[in-house]
Amino acid sequence: MPAGVVAGIGIQPNVELAQTAGLEVGNGIVVDESLRTSHPDIYAAGDVAAFYNPALGERLRVEHEDNANTMGQCAGRAMAGDVRPYHQLSFFYSDLFELGYEAVGEVNAQLEMVVDWKEPYREGVIYYVRAGRVRGELLWNVWGQVDAARQLIAARGPFRPADLQGRLPA
């Protein structure tokens, strides 16, 4: 049986039109918290928009369905006059036969990882930590915890690895 590897490494956002229009770009079209670009009448949303996320304390460009859906709704409301800040910490997910996961925040193997298995390699949480702050969480066969994961990422900490053991599911 042949073997194969699939790698998803992201995309380069197409910002050529935005640059031609004189909009500020930098790893995407730069937007403020209401998703307005550097031109007051132009909004951007989805995986081309680079927005500031207060929970992570940095500008992000997210290539996931949850972000596209919630950001598009927020931009649409803002264009209609119902301006609300976009502070969404999006998640992504997948199901792999009887296993599945939801991931929130910065899931990056270069960060310190704190593993909390309820059942090794079948159910548990992997926390991604930098300087005592939880930056992301991989919820492996742990369901209904996305909001709790977002709250933990927004918490300033500091957290020691022992503080995270048994923390989720909430």
Residue pairs with C-beta under 8 A, 6 or more apart in sequence:
10 63
11 47
11 63
13 27
13 28
13 29
13 47
13 48
13 61
14 48
15 23
15 25
15 28
15 29
15 48
18 25
18 29
18 37
18 44
18 48
19 25
21 39
21 42
22 38
22 39
23 29
23 30
23 37
23 38
23 39
23 42
23 44
24 30
24 37
24 38
25 50
26 50
26 59
27 50
27 59
27 61
28 44
28 47
28 48
28 49
28 50
28 61
29 37
29 44
29 48
29 49
29 50
30 37
30 38
30 50
30 59
31 37
31 43
31 44
31 45
31 49
31 50
31 51
31 86
32 51
32 52
33 51
33 52
33 85
33 86
33 87
34 43
34 74
34 78
34 83
34 84
34 85
34 86
35 43
35 44
35 45
35 49
35 51
35 71
35 74
35 75
35 78
35 86
36 42
36 43
36 78
37 43
37 44
43 75
43 78
43 79
44 75
45 68
45 71
45 72
45 74
45 75
46 67
46 68
46 71
46 72
47 61
47 62
47 63
47 64
47 67
47 68
48 61
49 61
49 71
50 59
50 60
50 61
51 59
51 60
51 61
51 71
51 86
52 58
52 59
52 60
53 59
53 60
53 87
53 88
53 89
54 87
54 154
55 87
55 89
55 105
55 150
55 153
55 154
56 89
56 105
56 106
56 135
56 153
62 90
64 90
64 91
64 92
65 92
66 88
66 90
66 91
66 92
67 88
67 90
70 86
70 88
70 90
71 86
71 88
74 84
74 86
74 88
75 86
77 83
77 84
78 84
89 104
89 105
89 150
89 153
89 154
90 104
91 102
91 103
91 104
91 146
91 149
92 102
92 103
93 100
93 101
93 102
93 103
94 100
94 101
99 122
99 140
99 141
100 141
101 138
101 139
101 140
101 141
102 138
102 139
102 142
102 143
102 145
102 146
102 149
103 136
103 137
103 138
103 139
104 136
104 137
104 139
104 146
104 149
104 150
104 153
105 128
105 134
105 135
105 136
105 137
105 149
105 150
105 153
106 128
106 135
106 136
107 128
107 136
107 137
107 138
108 128
108 135
108 136
111 128
111 129
111 130
111 135
111 136
112 128
112 129
112 130
113 126
113 127
113 128
113 129
114 126
114 127
114 129
114 161
114 164
114 165
115 124
115 125
115 126
115 127
116 124
116 125
116 126
116 127
116 164
116 165
116 166
116 167
116 168
117 123
117 124
118 124
118 142
122 140
122 141
123 140
123 141
123 142
124 140
124 141
124 142
125 137
125 138
125 139
125 140
125 142
125 145
125 164
125 167
125 168
125 169
126 137
126 138
126 140
127 134
127 136
127 137
127 159
127 164
127 167
128 134
128 135
128 136
128 137
128 138
129 135
129 159
129 161
129 164
131 158
132 157
132 158
132 159
132 160
133 156
133 157
133 158
133 159
134 152
134 153
134 155
134 157
134 159
134 164
135 153
136 153
137 149
137 152
137 153
137 168
139 145
139 146
139 149
139 168
142 168
142 169
144 169
145 168
145 169
145 170
148 168
148 169
148 170
149 168
152 167
152 168
